[in-house]
Amino acid sequence: MTRATAPGGGGERKWILASASPRRREILARLGLRFAIDPSALPEPPRAEEESPAGYAMRVARLKAEEVGARHPDALVLAADTIVVLDDDILGKPEGRAGARDMLGRLGGRWHEVVSGISLLDTARGPAHSACSRSRVHFRALAPDDVEWYLDTGEYLDKAGAYGIQGYAALFIDRIEGCYFNIVGFPVAAFETLCREAAIGLLPYLAPGRPD
């Protein structure tokens, strides 16, 4: 397990990423943060009646952080949940090609919102601190051939909303508003703000320069 040196020379604190997402892992690694990965096995609960998409994403992130944090005393546990929202409907990961085709058909030619809930739990102090980041994404109009070509790439698999902005789907996206990294799956600026709110100095944990 990797460790990061605590600010001020007061020993070492472990950072735990409660997610198996390769996109979150890459973003954090490029920041120079040293962390271990322990994905949450908690099934995502259904959205409660009258619960906002943002409230739902933050609740899921908090539950993941708490579930993983129970296994790691004296650690800093980071969890996130990213959803795609269209007409107040949450578009999760598609169930097969037909489900992805339907989602992309709905997204074409329209704005939608990407919402990430993030939760940071210092298991030595608790409770978890949570925040939300929102971005808007606009797809150009998609022809049926566009959709089928994209489905053939297989990129839609395991992606909320059936697309990844950092890949082939970038060809379809002509406008965004808000944090790009939030759309990828981890809002970096919101993470830094959350650390400050939780009285955790983030910068001393980051290695100078990017990893090779």
C-alpha positions in Angstrom: 0.0 0.0 0.0 1.4 3.4 -0.9 1.5 6.2 1.7 1.9 10.0 1.5 3.9 12.0 4.0 1.6 14.1 6.2 2.1 17.9 6.2 4.4 19.3 8.9 6.3 16.0 9.4 3.7 14.6 11.7 3.8 11.0 10.4 2.2 9.4 7.4 -1.4 9.3 6.3 -2.8 6.8 3.8 -5.0 8.0 0.9 -7.5 5.5 -0.3 -9.5 5.8 -3.5 -12.8 4.0 -3.0 -13.2 3.5 -6.8 -12.0 1.2 -9.5 -12.5 3.9 -12.2 -9.4 4.1 -14.4 -10.3 7.7 -15.2 -10.3 8.8 -11.6 -7.1 6.8 -11.0 -5.3 8.6 -13.9 -6.5 12.1 -12.9 -5.2 11.6 -9.3 -2.0 10.0 -10.4 -1.3 13.0 -12.7 -1.7 15.3 -9.8 1.1 13.4 -8.1 -1.1 12.0 -5.3 0.1 8.7 -3.9 -2.9 6.4 -3.0 -4.1 2.9 -2.7 -7.2 1.6 -4.4 -9.9 -0.2 -2.5 -13.2 -0.1 -4.5 -16.5 0.1 -2.7 -18.6 -3.0 -3.1 -21.7 -1.2 -2.0 -24.6 -1.5 -4.4 -25.8 1.9 -5.5 -29.1 2.6 -3.9 -32.1 3.8 -5.8 -32.8 7.5 -6.0 -35.2 8.5 -3.3 -38.5 10.3 -4.1 -38.0 14.0 -4.4 -34.2 13.6 -4.1 -32.3 15.9 -6.5 -29.7 14.4 -8.8 -27.0 16.3 -7.0 -28.3 15.1 -3.6 -28.3 11.5 -4.9 -24.7 11.7 -6.2 -23.4 13.1 -3.0 -25.3 10.5 -0.9 -23.9 7.6 -3.0 -20.4 9.1 -2.7 -20.7 9.4 1.1 -22.0 5.9 1.5 -19.0 4.5 -0.6 -16.5 6.5 1.5 -18.1 5.2 4.7 -18.2 1.6 3.6 -14.5 1.6 2.5 -13.4 3.8 5.5 -14.6 1.1 7.9 -11.7 -1.0 6.7 -9.1 1.7 7.0 -8.5 3.3 10.4 -6.5 6.6 10.3 -6.8 7.0 6.5 -8.1 9.6 4.1 -10.8 8.0 2.0 -11.9 9.6 -1.2 -15.1 8.4 -3.1 -17.0 9.8 -6.0 -20.1 9.2 -8.0 -20.7 10.7 -11.5 -24.1 10.7 -13.2 -25.5 12.1 -16.4 -28.8 13.9 -16.1 -31.3 14.7 -18.9 -34.7 16.0 -18.2 -34.2 15.2 -14.5 -33.7 11.5 -15.5 -30.4 9.9 -14.4 -28.8 8.1 -17.3 -26.6 5.4 -15.7 -24.4 2.8 -17.3 -26.2 1.3 -20.3 -27.3 -2.3 -20.2 -26.0 -3.4 -23.6 -25.8 -1.9 -27.0 -29.5 -1.2 -27.3 -29.6 0.7 -24.1 -26.6 2.8 -25.2 -28.2 3.5 -28.6 -31.3 4.8 -26.8 -29.2 7.1 -24.5 -27.2 8.5 -27.3 -30.3 9.1 -29.3 -31.7 11.1 -26.5 -28.5 13.1 -26.0 -28.0 14.1 -29.6 -28.6 17.8 -30.4 -29.2 18.7 -26.8 -27.7 19.9 -23.6 -27.4 17.6 -20.6 -25.8 17.9 -17.2 -23.0 15.8 -15.7 -23.1 15.8 -11.9 -20.3 14.4 -9.7 -20.7 13.9 -5.9 -17.4 13.5 -4.1 -16.9 12.6 -0.5 -13.8 12.8 1.7 -13.6 10.9 4.9 -10.8 11.3 7.5 -11.4 8.1 9.3 -9.5 9.3 12.4 -11.8 12.3 12.8 -15.0 11.9 10.7 -17.7 12.6 9.6 -17.3 12.7 5.8 -17.3 16.0 4.0 -19.2 16.0 0.7 -19.5 18.3 -2.3 -21.0 18.4 -5.8 -19.8 19.6 -9.1 -21.9 20.3 -12.2 -21.0 20.7 -15.8 -23.2 21.1 -18.9 -22.4 19.2 -22.2 -23.9 19.8 -25.6 -24.0 17.1 -28.3 -24.3 18.0 -31.9 -27.1 16.3 -33.8 -26.2 12.7 -34.3 -27.1 10.7 -37.4 -27.9 7.0 -37.0 -24.6 6.2 -38.7 -22.8 8.3 -36.1 -24.4 6.3 -33.3 -23.7 2.9 -34.8 -20.0 3.9 -35.5 -19.6 4.9 -31.9 -21.2 1.8 -30.6 -18.8 -0.3 -32.7 -15.9 1.3 -30.8 -17.2 -0.2 -27.5 -16.3 3.0 -25.7 -19.8 3.2 -24.3 -19.3 0.2 -22.0 -19.2 1.1 -18.3 -19.8 4.8 -19.0 -22.6 6.8 -17.4 -24.7 8.2 -20.2 -23.0 5.7 -22.6 -20.1 8.0 -23.6 -16.7 9.2 -22.6 -15.7 12.8 -23.4 -12.0 12.0 -23.3 -12.4 9.4 -26.1 -14.2 9.1 -29.5 -17.3 10.9 -28.2 -15.3 14.1 -28.3 -16.2 14.2 -32.0 -19.8 14.7 -31.0 -19.4 17.4 -28.3 -19.3 20.9 -29.6 -19.8 22.9 -26.3 -19.2 22.4 -22.6 -19.8 24.7 -19.6 -18.0 24.1 -16.3 -15.3 21.7 -15.2 -13.9 19.4 -17.9 -12.5 17.0 -15.4 -15.9 16.7 -13.8 -17.2 15.3 -17.1 -14.4 12.8 -17.2 -15.4 11.6 -13.8 -13.5 13.5 -11.1 -13.8 17.3 -10.5 -10.3 18.3 -9.5 -11.1 21.9 -8.4 -14.0 20.7 -6.2 -11.7 18.1 -4.7 -9.2 20.8 -3.7 -11.9 22.9 -2.2 -13.3 19.9 -0.3 -9.9 19.3 1.2 -9.7 22.9 2.5 -13.1 22.6 4.0 -12.1 19.4 5.8 -8.9 21.1 7.1 -6.7 18.8 5.0 -3.8 20.5 3.3 -3.7 18.9 -0.1 -0.6 20.5 -1.7 2.0 18.9 0.5 0.7 15.5 -0.5 1.3 16.1 -4.2 4.6 15.2 -5.7 6.3 18.0 -7.6 6.0 17.4 -11.3 3.9 14.8 -13.2 4.6 11.0 -13.0 6.3 9.4 -16.0 
